[in-house]
Each structure stands twice: as C-alpha cells, then as structure tokens.
Amino acid sequence: MSFRTNVQYLRSQRNMTQEQLAMLVGVSRQAVSKWESDKAYPEMDKLLAICDLFGCTLDDLVLGDVRHPGSGQRASRSDHQETTQATSTTHATMPPVQSAMEDVTGYASFSNVYSLRMAFGIALIMLGLAFGGLFAGVNQPTDTQNGLAFLALMVGIVLGLACLIPAVSARKDFRRRHPYVADFYTDEERSRVYRQTTWELVCGLAVVLLDVGINSAGYLIWDWSDQVRGFVFFLLLALGVFLLVHAGTSHRMMNLRAYNRQVDSPDDGRWDTYRYEHRISNAISGTIMGLCTLVALTMLFSGNYDNLFGWRIPFWAIWIIGGVFCGVLQSLIGIFRKPPRA
C-alpha cells in the first residue's frame, strides 16, 4: 500500500473526515486532500503526528501496509519482488490492527482539571460568604468585625476567581488549539464517569436539602443565632455546590459530540432545537441575575443594607449568590440536556 492508501485506510477505520484529520494534525483540509491524491507529501513532523495519532510506525505508514505491522521494515530491506511476496503472505496471517482511539490531545486530563477548578472556584466564593457572615453576623458588629468580614469575603472571592478565570481562559485556548477532538472514550469509561456524576448530583442535592432542614431546625428548635445559621448555611451550601458543579461540568466535558458541534454538526432541525434550548437556558440565567439586581437595589435604597428577610446578608452578596445558582443551573442543564446524535 502507498502512503495515500494508508492514510485513507486509517481515516476510514476511525470514521474520520479529511477536515477532522487536518485539525488533529494541524494542517488544512486541502493539504490532506493533496496527500491522498499524491499531489503533495507531508513534512516529517506531520508524518510523526499521524503515526502518534493512529498508533503506527513511520516505516509502515510510508513504505509498508498499516494493516500489517512490520511490513514497512521488511520493505526497506528487500527488493520489490520480495516485498510483494512478504506482503501477500502477511495479509493471510496477520490480524488487522485495532481501531481504538487514543487521547492524543490530552483532553481527558484537561477536562478533569477544568471540572475541579470550576467546582473549587465557586465553592471558595461560598466559603468566603460563610466566614464573612461569621464575623459580621452579630447584632451590632464593630468596625473590626466588619473589617474581618470584608477581608474574609474578599479572600474567598479572590481565591475563587483565581480558579475560575484561568480555567475559562485555558478552555478557550484548548478549543482554539484543538477545535476537533476525536471521541476516544470507551463505553466502560463513559459508564464509570456517568455513574460518578450521578452520585455526585444526588449527594449535592441531598446536601442542599439537608442544609435547608438544618437551618430551619436551628431557627425553630435549637434557637441558633443569625450568625451561626448563616455560617452553617453557606458552609454546607459550598459543599453542595461543589458536588453539583463538578458533576455537571464533568458530564458535559464527556460529551465530545457537543464539543465538536461547531465543526461537524449538521444544519438540521434537531440542532436548531438544541441551540434554541441553549438560548432559553441563558435567558433563565439572565432572569435570575435580573431578579438579584432588583432585590439588591431594593435593599440598598430601603436602608436594609444587610438584612434580607431576617437574614444577615449584605446587599452586594445577592449578586454573588445569584451567580452561584446560575452556575449550578447551567451544570444541571448540561447533565439532562444532550445534543442530538449524528
């Protein structure tokens, strides 16, 4: 087999288009088309990239038959007649190579880090609210207590943004460098991750419900102060939010079909519906933030700067809480709303 025939065979084994191969190797689709029509030949770094992508040797790719490992080395040491004989013999005895994909872009490790950063970032902001309320939740806080509360909140926000902003920036950079990622996940890996995210989702919702129950009991039965109730509320909420955000982000990152939709999604009604639902979810998040703005401004102009229905919550914290719940909402939507299959 020639080089162009080898490339065509490798692509067909992975159900990969010329455009997808070009994105993975870092060339244009026209370049791949020229390779497969014998009008051009790739440079050495591109040949090595193809070998890494498909798990074959350079000798087999250029001189031999990729369906039969080792044929390229034999071809380089024998004449044409011997090569023909060896190839025909090998065709009858050697099994075809497996077509399992490999994570050549490092997407799996990147998605794991991204999910943890997003979950930790939002949870740290919630922890800042918890410790801030612990210092400022008394009836008549002193200037020192207010200062400590503000410092705790700022530390939580800074640490949270230190996780969120690099994570979002890294994801944009990864998408720019890898606009297409071949689906390398096996059914076993998908099942394992989906079971994990399901348990995280269930546990996260359970923690949030438990948080509401504990705070209600603290107010009605145990006679907790607003200071203690606020601290416990945001502390447990941080744990629940961490589990929910990590579950939603991990589940969404497993969906490589959605990741590649800008490249290979068909322009049909199913994808129009999917994009419409995406706009609806964004509109819901915008509505939540609009209501948070209305509540915060009402607190500000009514003089209740740190009193929300009896809770010691400063007016500016309403925007932070709303942003957190929007993040949780988007994570839940990412789990239950799936893009159509090709």
C-alpha positions in Angstrom: 0.0 0.0 0.0 1.2 3.5 -0.7 1.2 6.4 1.7 -2.0 7.9 0.4 -3.8 4.5 0.6 -2.5 4.1 4.2 -3.9 7.5 5.2 -7.3 6.7 3.6 -7.4 3.4 5.3 -6.6 4.9 8.7 -9.2 7.5 8.3 -11.9 5.1 7.3 -11.1 2.9 10.3 -11.9 5.8 12.6 -14.8 7.2 10.6 -12.8 10.4 10.3 -13.2 13.1 7.7 -10.4 14.9 6.0 -11.2 18.0 7.9 -11.1 16.3 11.2 -7.7 14.7 10.4 -6.4 18.1 9.3 -7.4 19.7 12.6 -5.8 16.9 14.7 -2.5 17.1 12.7 -2.5 20.9 12.3 -2.9 21.4 8.6 -5.7 22.5 6.2 -8.2 20.1 4.7 -6.8 20.9 1.3 -3.4 19.6 2.5 -4.9 16.2 3.5 -6.7 16.1 0.1 -3.4 16.6 -1.7 -1.8 13.8 0.4 -4.5 11.4 -0.6 -4.3 12.3 -4.3 -0.5 12.1 -4.5 -0.2 15.7 -5.3 1.8 16.6 -2.2 3.7 14.9 0.7 3.7 15.9 4.3 6.7 17.1 6.2 8.4 14.9 8.8 6.7 16.4 11.8 3.3 15.8 10.2 4.2 12.2 9.4 5.2 11.7 13.1 2.0 13.3 14.2 0.0 10.9 12.0 1.9 8.0 13.5 1.2 9.1 17.0 -2.5 9.7 16.2 -3.1 6.3 14.7 -0.5 4.2 16.6 1.5 3.0 13.6 5.2 3.2 12.8 6.8 5.5 10.3 8.0 2.6 8.2 4.6 1.1 7.9 3.0 4.4 7.1 5.4 5.4 4.3 6.8 2.1 3.0 4.5 -0.7 4.1 1.0 -1.6 4.9 -0.5 -0.1 8.2 -2.9 -3.1 8.4 0.1 -5.4 9.0 2.7 -4.0 11.5 6.3 -4.6 10.5 5.7 -4.7 6.7 7.5 -1.3 6.3 10.7 -2.6 7.8 10.7 -5.6 5.5 10.1 -3.4 2.6 13.1 -1.3 3.4 15.4 -4.3 3.4 14.2 -6.2 0.3 13.5 -5.6 -3.3 10.1 -5.1 -4.9 9.6 -8.8 -5.6 10.4 -9.9 -2.0 8.2 -7.1 -0.7 5.3 -8.3 -2.8 5.7 -11.9 -1.6 6.1 -10.9 2.1 3.1 -8.6 1.9 0.9 -11.2 0.4 2.0 -13.7 3.0 1.5 -11.3 5.8 -2.0 -10.4 4.5 -3.1 -14.0 5.1 -1.6 -14.4 8.6 -1.6 -11.0 10.4 -4.8 -9.7 12.0 -5.9 -6.1 11.4 -4.9 -3.5 13.9 -7.4 -2.3 16.4 -9.2 0.9 15.7 -9.3 2.1 19.3 -8.7 5.8 19.5 -6.1 7.4 21.8 -6.3 10.7 23.7 -3.6 12.4 21.6 -4.7 15.9 22.6 -4.7 15.3 26.3 -8.4 16.1 26.5 -9.1 13.8 29.4 -6.6 15.3 31.8 -7.6 18.8 30.7 -11.3 18.2 31.4 -10.6 16.7 34.8 -8.6 19.8 35.8 -11.1 22.1 34.3 -14.0 20.5 36.2 -12.2 20.6 39.5 -11.2 24.3 39.0 -14.7 25.3 38.2 -16.1 23.5 41.3 -13.4 24.8 43.6 -13.8 28.3 42.4 -17.5 28.6 43.1 -17.1 26.7 46.4 -14.4 29.1 47.6 -16.6 32.1 47.0 -19.3 30.4 49.1 -16.8 29.8 51.8 -15.9 33.5 51.7 -19.5 34.3 52.4 -19.7 31.8 55.2 -16.7 33.2 57.1 -17.7 36.7 56.3 -21.1 36.2 57.8 -19.4 34.5 60.8 -17.6 37.8 61.7 -20.4 40.2 60.7 -23.4 38.3 61.7 -23.7 39.8 65.2 -26.5 42.3 66.0 -24.1 45.3 66.4 -20.8 44.4 64.7 -17.8 46.6 65.5 -15.6 48.1 62.9 -13.1 45.3 63.5 -15.7 42.7 62.9 -16.9 44.4 59.8 -13.3 44.6 58.5 -12.7 40.9 59.2 -15.9 40.0 57.4 -15.0 42.1 54.4 -11.5 40.6 54.4 -12.8 37.0 54.6 -15.2 37.7 51.7 -12.6 39.3 49.6 -10.2 36.4 50.2 -12.9 33.9 49.2 -13.7 35.9 46.0 -10.0 36.3 45.0 -9.3 32.6 45.6 -12.5 31.7 43.7 -11.7 33.9 40.7 -8.1 32.6 40.8 -9.6 29.2 40.0 -12.4 30.3 37.6 -10.6 32.8 35.4 -7.6 30.6 34.5 -10.0 27.6 33.9 -12.2 29.6 31.5 -9.1 31.0 29.7 -7.5 27.6 29.5 -10.7 26.1 28.0 -10.8 28.8 25.3 -7.1 28.2 24.5 -7.7 24.5 24.3 -10.6 24.9 22.0 -8.5 27.2 19.8 -5.7 24.7 19.6 -8.0 21.7 19.3 -11.2 22.6 17.5 -11.9 18.9 16.9 -11.2 16.1 19.4 -11.7 12.5 18.2 -14.0 10.6 20.5 -11.6 8.2 22.3 -13.8 7.3 25.3 -14.8 3.7 25.6 -18.2 2.5 26.8 -16.7 1.4 30.1 -15.2 4.8 30.7 -18.4 6.6 29.9 -20.4 4.3 32.2 -17.9 4.9 35.0 -18.0 8.7 34.7 -21.8 8.8 34.3 -22.2 6.7 37.5 -19.8 9.0 39.3 -21.5 12.2 38.2 -24.9 10.7 39.1 -23.8 10.0 42.6 -22.3 13.5 42.9 -25.5 15.0 41.7 -27.6 13.0 44.2 -25.2 13.8 47.0 -25.1 17.5 46.1 -28.9 17.9 46.0 -29.1 15.9 49.3 -26.6 18.3 51.0 -28.6 21.4 49.8 -31.8 19.9 51.1 -30.1 19.0 54.4 -28.8 22.5 54.6 -32.3 23.9 54.4 -33.5 21.5 57.0 -30.7 22.2 59.4 -31.1 25.9 59.2 -34.9 25.6 59.7 -34.3 23.4 62.8 -31.7 25.9 64.0 -34.2 28.7 63.8 -37.3 26.9 65.1 -35.8 24.3 67.6 -32.2 25.0 68.5 -32.6 28.7 68.7 -29.4 29.4 66.8 -28.3 33.0 66.2 -28.3 34.5 62.7 -24.5 34.4 62.9 -24.4 30.6 63.4 -27.2 29.9 61.0 -25.6 32.0 58.2 -22.2 30.3 58.7 -23.7 26.8 58.6 -25.9 27.6 55.7 -23.1 28.9 53.4 -20.7 26.2 54.6 -23.0 23.3 53.6 -24.1 25.2 50.5 -20.4 25.4 49.4 -20.1 21.6 49.7 -23.4 21.0 47.8 -22.4 23.5 45.1 -19.0 21.9 44.7 -20.6 18.5 44.1 -23.2 19.8 41.7 -20.9 21.9 39.6 -18.3 19.2 39.4 -20.9 16.7 38.4 -22.4 18.9 35.7 -19.1 20.0 34.3 -17.6 16.5 34.2 -20.7 15.2 32.5 -20.7 17.9 29.9 -17.0 17.6 29.2 -17.5 13.9 28.4 -19.8 14.8 25.5 -17.4 15.2 22.7 -20.2 15.3 20.2 -21.3 18.6 21.7 -17.6 19.8 21.8 -17.2 19.2 18.1 -20.6 20.6 17.1 -19.1 23.7 15.5 -17.1 21.5 13.2 -19.3 18.6 12.1 -22.9 19.3 13.3 -25.5 19.1 10.6 -27.7 22.1 9.9 -30.9 20.3 10.6 -34.0 20.8 12.8 -32.6 18.8 15.7 -29.6 21.1 16.1 -31.8 24.2 15.7 -33.9 22.9 18.7 -30.7 22.3 20.7 -29.4 25.8 20.1 -32.8 27.2 20.9 -32.8 25.4 24.2 -29.3 26.7 24.9 -30.6 30.2 24.4 -33.5 29.6 26.7 -31.2 28.4 29.5 -29.1 31.5 29.1 -32.3 33.6 29.3 -33.2 31.9 32.6 -29.8 32.7 34.0 -30.2 36.3 32.9 -33.6 36.4 34.6 -32.1 35.2 37.8 -29.4 37.8 37.8 -32.0 40.5 37.0 -34.1 39.5 40.0 -31.0 39.5 42.1 -30.2 43.0 40.9 -33.8 44.1 41.8 -33.5 42.6 45.3 -30.1 44.1 45.9 -31.2 47.6 44.8 -34.3 47.4 46.9 -32.2 46.5 50.0 -29.8 49.4 49.2 -32.4 52.1 48.7 -34.7 50.9 51.6 -31.9 51.2 54.1 -31.7 47.4 54.8 -28.2 47.1 53.7 -27.5 43.8 55.4 -31.0 42.4 56.2 -32.8 40.1 53.8 -36.0 38.8 55.4 -34.2 38.5 58.7 -31.0 37.0 57.3 -27.7 38.9 57.8 -26.8 39.1 54.2 -25.3 42.3 52.7 -27.0 43.6 49.6 -23.9 43.1 47.4 -23.8 39.4 48.3 -27.1 38.9 46.4 -25.3 39.1 43.1 -22.7 36.5 44.2 -25.4 34.2 45.4 -27.3 34.6 42.1 -24.2 33.9 40.1 -23.6 30.7 42.1 -27.1 29.5 41.5 -26.8 30.3 37.8 -23.6 28.2 37.7 -25.5 25.3 39.4 -28.4 25.7 37.0 -26.2 25.5 33.9 -24.4 22.4 35.3 -27.8 20.7 35.9 -28.9 21.6 32.4 -25.6 20.3 31.0 -26.4 16.9 32.5 -30.0 16.5 31.4 -29.9 18.3 28.0 -28.0 16.3 25.4 -27.2 17.3 21.8 -28.7 15.1 19.0 -26.7 12.3 17.6 -25.3 12.4 14.1 
